[in-house]
Amino acid sequence: MAEDFSKAVDDGLRLSKRIYFGKDRAVAPPKPPPSMARSSTAFLPSAAMVYAVICDPGIVDNPDIPSYQPHVHGRCDPPALIPLQMYAIEMEVDCHHDTAFVTVSGTWRLHCIKGSRSCDCRVAIPMGLQGSILGVEVRVPRKSYTTELVVLEDDKGNQNFAPPQNGGFLIPNIFTLTIPQIDGGSNLSIKVRWSQKIAYSNGLFSLNVPFNFPDFVNPAGKKIPKREKIRINLDAVTGGELLCKTISHPMKQVRRHAGSMDFVYESDVLAWSKVDFSFSYAVSSSHMTGGVVLESASAHDLDQREMFYIGSMQGKLIEDTKSALLTALSKLNSHDSFNIIAFNGETYLFSKSMELASEDAVERATEWINVNFVAGGGTNISRPLNTAIEMLSNAQNSVPIIFLVTDGTVENERQICAIVKNRMTNGESICPRIYTLGIGLFCNHYFLRTLAMYGRGQYDAAIDVDLIESRMLKLFDKASSLVLANIKVDSLDDIGELEVYPSHIPDLSSEGPLILSGRYKGNFPKTLKVEGILADFSNFVVDMKIQNAKDMPLQRVCARDQIEHLTAQAWFLENKQLEQKVAKLSLQTGFISEYTRMVLLETDHLKKVKESAGTKEASKKSNGRFETGVQGQRMILLPHLGIGFGNLSATVENTPPGYKSNLPEVPEIFKAATNCCETLLSYCCCMCCIQCCARLNNQCATALTQLCIGLGCFGCITCCSEICCSGNEG
């Protein structure tokens, strides 16, 4: 899908050469990069972009200066995408501990369509690390569009693999939305909001937001003003002084307080930003720090309990998995022990016991991986997981860790979670940790999240199969950098109606902060002590600082993690009430979930809005669109945006993650022939036929044409004969 999008943009750039910009020779159509420098995904957006969706190339022209070019016959199938010129851009980023909320506002002009014609416009929003779309607002002449979340009672969430029609995810970090029928020459004012995670490693927070605009979005013309603005607001939860390390744009500090600071960048530019916005900072501290933030529920909050937030810190597919595992093995120290279990329908064990990570053992493991890592049908997780737990159950003076990497789904997932939960609860003080990595959309990510929670480990995902190696190594770095294990929070047991996410506290790693959040009722203790075991197995205690939330939107910061934990819990317990709770939290905070759907609400400001107090008309569905009971408004249903609960049939059939079967349809021109020709030509695609016909000489082409005409006439004669025979029988 990403390659198709990039190819459509490439076609659009070629098509945009038809646009006439006047006699000024300095103003020329956009030039795509040389073909030698392009990859199959070279034209994927690297910042917020808007494209004209071109089905009829004849409508492409300058709306201000018609060029009167010859008419173009034919249509673009699939449609070409012409990037629109951008006239203004502004971005504001609010950072709260490990979460950033990004708002991008900009103005684009439909500069490539005749003033008398119209076309759809596609908005593409690339997001940063673990980005989650929160909302899109679009204003055009006479109309406005906003996204909303709704709950559909009859929706089963089975549209996970449906291609985006009016919108959806192009790849996991690029959200697209189609705005229907915009007039040529119109300006589009667009505001986009999303959240993303701030990377953390060895005490350094690093934020990266896509903000790299290609040259062809710069407006044509020398005297058109271009002004870009960026504002970033930082708020550290853990206390301590913020120390700015690196920054991509020349920012000016406008505010600084203990634990917070603001920066602003604003400038007139000759061309839009050519680099992503990046910012890194640290919190000064000589030891492990932490903080607790409290916030009262708002009047419209569905849950009226108080909130708290605790932050602490200190094939191709199989080949990528092999590469990541081999890299992880190379990072082991000689005194570390390891073992490897490969599984599909069967289980393959590298060694009957744990092996020291000597050079010889790593070399033998490498050879074993190359032989035994073979894709096969089916997935059996229970047997290798039980084997690993049994093998590590008697480990002493160490924290044993199990890595589970899978791209498939199994039938007994709930049973596996229940067994692990019981073993970890009733086991020894240092039980084996379970770290899970889900690949693609065919595995059940909520099963893997639940398994990691009960195993007091970490969960991660590589929805995009190209990210397998980087995500797996990141997970390995977290597991190999533990600084505090068996963490307990005192005084929480005395709080009424307490709810904590996650319910089982994972270990603290230097490669990522530890986040706990939840709800409570009553009085929160004035001091909070956190206990744990250090790497040398000595006890460690730290006092948490209690503070009330001021500028921090606590519910929004916690919402995504709580939705994902509650969804996993609802799946594990098969609890409908929890599903409803997730849906309500999703509607209240704007974060997508498995039980809500995003819709695009269109408002026509020229039509008189019918107001009827106290009456609501039921929505009516027509061709995927929902018509509301208010005149001048309609809702367009977008594809399901959740990741789903796995695909068992794809796992059994050993379908690679990301694979999509697109069987070519029989061209209409071939369907007019007789049944025998239709059967023959059904196995051909349009491009194959075109390439074949292009190599025919004139005489052969004439003979083939006459043959097709004759077969067509023979088909008509056959039909007439059947009619005559039927008439005679009557």
Secondary structure, DSSP 8 states (H G I E B T S, - for coil): -HHHHHHHHHHHHHHGGG----S-TT--------GGG--TTTTS-SS-EEEEEES-GGGBS-SSS--------S--SS-EEEE-EEEEEEEEEEEETTEEEEEEEEEEE-TTB-TT-EEEEEEEEE--TT-EEEEEEEEETTEEEEEEEE--TT--S--TTS--SSEEEEETTEEEEEEEEEETT-EEEEEEEEEEE-EEETTEEEEEE-----GGGS-SSSS---EEEEEEEEE-SS-S-EEEEEESS--EEEEEETTEEEEEEEEE-SS---S-EEEEEEE--SS--EEEEEE---TT-S--SEEEEEEE---HHHHHHHHHHHHHHHT--TT-EE--EEESSSEEES-SS-EE--HHHHHHHHHHHHHH----S----HHHHHHHHHHHTT--SS--EEEEEES---TTHHHHHHHHHHHHHHS-SS--EEEEEEESSSS-HHHHHHHHHHTT--EEEESSGGGHHHHHHHHHHHHTTEEEEEEEETTGGGSEEEEEESSS---EETTB-EEEEEEEES---S-EEEEEE-TTS-EEEEEEEEEE-SS--HHHHHHHHHHHHHHHHHHHHT-HHHHHHHHHHHHHH----TT-EEEEEEEETTS-----TT-----EEETTEEE-SSTTEEEEE----S--S--HHHHHTT--TT---------HHHHTS-HHHHHHHTT--HHHHHHHHHT--HHHHHHHHHHHHHHHHHHHHHHHHHHHHHHHH-
